[in-house]
Amino acid sequence: MGDFPSLREMLGSFELLVLGCFLLDLLNRYLGFHLAAARPSAFFSPVPIHAKGTCVSQDVVLIGPIGVGKSTQGRLLSEALSLPQCSMDQYRWDYYREIGYDEEFDQRLGAHVGFWGRYLYWKEFECHAVERLLSEHRDCVIDLGGGHSVYEIDTHFSRVRSALEPYRNVVLLLPSSDLDESVQILNERQGKSQSDEMDINEHFTRHHSNFDLAKFTVYTKDKTPEETRDEILTHMGP
């Protein structure tokens, strides 16, 4: 009798993602105390940044898919507003390790299940990182990673939505209002082509999380970085 096929061979990427979300939700609901036990007590429940009902008018939070220009806009807005730039990429791994991120396990997961298995593993850590970054850094321009504003289960999304709720300037950057064109532009920009695997650019571009979290959206096609910056500043108002 031959070897049984692996899940990867039996299921496509989308089916694996759905199955992973179901299992992740079960872990989050019933086994989450194991992860909580690994957290330093000071980090278990990040201190709220602002009292409920207050609004943060000056800080800017940039969200959107990978390669859309968040870091560039973070730098330009930082200069224009005379505020420090705070990039999630600078802090993410330290925040992940606070609650038990295991790099070796992450690599093994990728080898056996593929990228989407790792993607689901990262979600709890990404959610925690957003809460920590916002609790530590104020009066600045923040650019989040592409995955830090996209969540597959409601508990993660709700936590990040609550953390971002006081922020008036949560800006979704996309190449175009035409989502098909946005995916094409991002893939061309990154030297990618469509394949049988679910495209991370398509997933992030179309996902409801970005649209639900954003306070306004700015499209970058046919604009210089400086023109995009100026449009963001116009949306921000006085």
HELIX and SHEET records of a PDB file:
HELIX    1   1 LEU A    7  MET A   10  1                                   4    
HELIX    2   2 SER A   13  TYR A   30  1                                  18    
HELIX    3   3 GLY A   32  ALA A   38  1                                   7    
HELIX    4   4 SER A   41  PHE A   44  1                                   4    
HELIX    5   5 LYS A   70  LEU A   81  1                                  12    
HELIX    6   6 MET A   88  GLU A   98  1                                  11    
HELIX    7   7 GLU A  103  VAL A  113  1                                  11    
HELIX    8   8 PHE A  115  GLU A  136  1                                  22    
HELIX    9   9 GLY A  146  SER A  149  5                                   4    
HELIX   10  10 ASP A  154  LEU A  164  1                                  11    
HELIX   11  11 LEU A  179  ARG A  189  1                                  11    
HELIX   12  12 ILE A  200  ARG A  206  1                                   7    
HELIX   13  13 HIS A  208  LEU A  213  1                                   6    
HELIX   14  14 PRO A  225  MET A  236  1                                  12    
SHEET    1   A 5 GLN A  85  SER A  87  0                                        
SHEET    2   A 5 VAL A 141  ASP A 143  1                                        
SHEET    3   A 5 VAL A  56  ILE A  63  1                                        
SHEET    4   A 5 TYR A 167  LEU A 174  1                                        
SHEET    5   A 5 PHE A 216  TYR A 219  1                                        
END                                                                             
